[in-house]
Amino acid sequence: MSQHAEAKAVSVSERAAEQALDLLESEGHDPDEAGLRLFVKQGGCAGLSYGLRFEFEPDDEDTITEHHGLRLFVDPASLDYVAGSQLEFEGGLQGAGFTVENPNTESECGCGESFRT
């Protein structure tokens, strides 16, 4: 990965990596053979929303980084929206889940799953 790509890369907290690796293993996948894809799609009340899914093969154009044993794949179009972000895992009385702390957003909806740049 180039230095430019590294500067734009998304980081993953240790807790988020641990949770993702636990989910991978609980679904019977080998973390050495799969990774987590972070992507941005149209939708949500603010216009764009985040998506996460497990994937076995990155695309040729993906930025691929490794964090605490977890491989993260981000396609070029999504990277434009999430560059410099941090993937977190939060839990509490209202539930638990992955969140994206994105410095590029102008606004987010109340649910935290939708944003505008």
Secondary structure, 3 states (H helix, E strand, C coil): CCHHHHHHCCEECHHHHHHHHHHHHHCCCCCCCCEEEEEEEECCCCCEEEEEEEECCCCCCCEEEEECCEEEEECHHHHHHHCCCEEEEEEECCEEEEEEECCCCCEECCCCCEEEC
